Amino acid sequence: MNPVRDLDAVAPGADVQHIDRLPMDEYSCKSSRMSSIRLFILDTFARNGEMHGHRVRLQAEREHLHLWTDVSVGSLYQAIKRLLAEGLLEEVRTEKEGNLPERQVYGITGEGRLRLKDLQSESLRHIWMKPDPFDLALTRLDPEKLDELHTVIASRLDELASMLSDTEALNANAIDGGYLTVSEALAVSHSAHRLRAEIAWLQEVLDAVPEIVTDERTRQPDTL
């Protein structure tokens, strides 16, 4: 069975087990991804008023949210359902346009507005820095493939440079479009700044490859 993707068209009490879902650990408010989705949805309702889930999705697509946040557009419907169950959103009415199925219209609750204020404050203050598996791999190198390390790192650098080029092009198109606010333009440019920092650090790693290889070949095994 194909998953149900349009939550607006699901009748009350219907079986929703096939709706696209986020992993349970990402429902936690401590998950950066879930916090981002909650912040986006609640703020969208607070700013724009009552609407159905499809309009929320259109808003995310219009802002190209997937390019500069960790919000997955495909997860919005299930996140709306979750916020509804938590009492942060509420069902307001159903609407029908032409031959389209009836759509459920939602609105933000008073509790939802309070939670939105918390999310806005927390997201500005909390620092999200996830460990990169590359770092651990760099300290656990395969002794039989040390001669390949320079090529692997150089290839990674090339890939990051390509990502930066693509990101800068997309950002320029968005910024030059003239529809972004000052804060949105800065947020969109954040990913490019991060990529530049990653490239600069990885260049240091590449320059240190001869020293790394020598150290790996001469260092005595750790003893417990």
C-alpha positions in Angstrom: 0.0 0.0 0.0 1.3 3.5 -0.8 1.7 5.8 2.2 -0.9 8.4 2.7 0.8 11.7 2.0 -2.0 14.3 2.3 -3.1 14.4 5.9 -5.8 17.0 5.0 -7.7 14.4 3.1 -7.7 11.8 5.9 -11.1 11.4 7.5 -11.3 11.7 11.3 -10.7 8.3 12.9 -9.3 6.8 9.7 -6.3 4.4 9.8 -3.2 6.6 9.5 -0.6 3.9 10.0 0.7 4.4 6.5 1.4 8.1 6.7 5.1 9.0 6.2 6.6 9.2 9.6 9.7 10.6 11.3 11.7 8.2 13.4 10.5 8.3 17.0 13.8 9.8 18.3 13.2 12.8 16.0 9.9 13.5 17.6 11.8 14.6 20.7 12.0 18.4 21.3 15.7 17.7 21.9 16.1 16.7 18.3 17.3 19.6 16.2 15.3 18.3 13.2 12.0 18.0 15.1 12.5 21.4 16.8 13.0 22.9 13.4 9.8 21.4 12.0 7.8 22.4 15.0 9.2 25.9 14.9 8.4 26.3 11.2 4.9 24.9 11.4 3.8 26.8 14.5 5.3 30.0 13.2 3.6 29.5 9.8 0.2 29.2 11.5 0.9 32.1 13.9 1.8 34.4 11.0 -0.7 33.3 8.4 -3.7 32.1 10.4 -5.8 29.0 9.7 -4.9 26.8 6.8 -4.7 23.2 5.6 -1.6 21.2 5.6 -1.1 21.5 1.8 -0.7 25.3 2.2 2.0 24.7 4.9 3.8 22.4 2.4 3.6 25.0 -0.3 5.0 27.6 2.0 8.0 25.3 2.8 8.6 24.7 -0.9 8.3 28.4 -1.7 11.0 29.2 0.8 13.2 26.3 -0.5 13.4 25.2 3.1 15.1 21.9 2.3 18.1 23.8 1.0 19.0 25.7 4.1 17.3 24.0 7.1 17.0 20.4 8.4 13.2 20.4 7.7 12.0 17.6 5.4 9.1 18.8 3.4 7.8 15.2 3.2 7.6 15.0 7.0 5.4 18.1 7.4 2.0 16.3 7.4 3.0 13.8 10.1 4.5 16.6 12.2 1.2 18.5 11.9 -0.6 15.4 13.2 1.8 15.2 16.1 1.3 18.9 17.0 -2.5 18.3 16.8 -2.2 15.3 19.2 -0.2 17.6 21.6 -2.8 20.3 21.6 -0.6 22.8 19.9 -2.8 22.8 16.8 -6.5 22.3 16.5 -9.0 21.2 13.8 -11.0 24.3 12.8 -13.2 23.2 9.8 -13.1 21.4 6.5 -12.9 23.0 3.1 -13.6 21.7 -0.4 -12.4 23.3 -3.6 -13.8 22.0 -6.9 -13.4 18.3 -7.4 -10.6 18.1 -4.8 -11.2 16.0 -1.6 -12.2 17.9 1.5 -9.3 19.3 3.3 -9.0 19.7 7.1 -8.1 23.3 8.1 -6.0 23.7 11.3 -5.3 26.6 13.6 -2.7 27.3 16.3 -3.9 27.1 19.9 -3.0 29.3 22.8 -0.7 26.5 24.1 0.8 26.4 20.6 1.6 30.1 20.7 3.3 29.7 24.1 5.4 26.7 22.8 6.3 28.8 19.7 7.8 31.5 21.9 9.8 28.8 23.8 11.1 27.3 20.5 12.1 30.7 19.1 14.1 31.5 22.2 15.6 28.0 22.6 16.6 27.8 18.9 18.5 31.1 19.1 20.4 30.2 22.3 21.1 26.4 21.8 24.2 25.4 19.8 23.7 22.4 17.6 27.0 20.7 16.7 26.9 17.1 15.6 30.0 15.0 15.6 31.2 14.0 12.1 31.9 10.2 11.6 34.9 11.3 9.5 36.7 12.5 12.7 36.6 9.0 14.2 37.5 7.3 10.9 40.6 9.6 10.7 41.8 8.2 14.0 41.0 4.6 13.1 42.7 4.2 9.7 43.1 0.9 7.9 46.9 0.2 8.0 46.7 -1.5 4.6 45.2 1.6 2.9 47.5 4.4 4.3 48.9 5.0 0.8 45.3 5.9 -0.4 44.7 8.5 2.3 45.9 11.5 0.3 43.7 10.5 -2.6 40.7 10.0 -0.4 41.1 13.3 1.4 41.7 15.2 -1.9 38.5 13.6 -3.4 36.6 14.7 -0.3 37.9 18.2 -0.7 36.8 18.3 -4.4 33.4 17.1 -3.4 33.0 19.8 -0.8 34.2 22.4 -3.3 31.6 21.3 -5.7 28.9 21.5 -3.0 30.1 25.0 -2.1 29.9 26.1 -5.7 26.3 24.7 -6.0 25.3 26.2 -2.7 26.6 29.6 -3.6 24.8 29.5 -6.9 21.5 28.6 -5.3 22.0 31.2 -2.6 22.8 33.9 -5.1 19.6 33.1 -7.0 17.5 33.3 -3.9 19.1 36.4 -2.6 19.1 38.2 -6.0 15.4 37.4 -6.3 14.8 40.2 -3.8 12.1 38.5 -1.8 14.2 37.5 1.2 14.3 39.5 4.4 17.6 40.5 5.8 17.5 37.6 8.3 16.4 35.1 5.7 19.3 36.1 3.4 21.8 35.7 6.3 20.3 32.3 7.2 20.5 31.1 3.5 24.2 32.1 3.4 25.0 30.1 6.6 25.5 26.8 4.9 28.1 28.3 2.5 30.0 29.7 5.5 30.0 26.3 7.1 31.2 24.6 3.9 34.1 27.2 3.6 35.2 26.4 7.2 35.0 22.7 6.5 37.1 23.1 3.4 39.7 25.1 5.2 40.0 22.5 8.0 40.1 19.6 5.5 42.9 21.3 3.6 44.9 21.3 6.9 44.2 17.6 7.1 45.4 17.0 3.5 48.6 19.0 4.2 49.2 16.8 7.2 48.7 13.5 5.4 52.5 12.6 5.2 52.8 13.2 8.9 49.7 11.2 9.7 50.9 8.2 7.6 54.4 8.3 9.2 52.8 8.4 12.7 50.4 5.6 11.9 53.3 3.4 10.7 55.6 4.1 13.6 53.3 4.5 16.5 53.2 1.7 19.0 49.8 0.1 19.7 47.9 1.4 22.7 47.8 -1.0 25.7 45.1 -1.1 28.2 
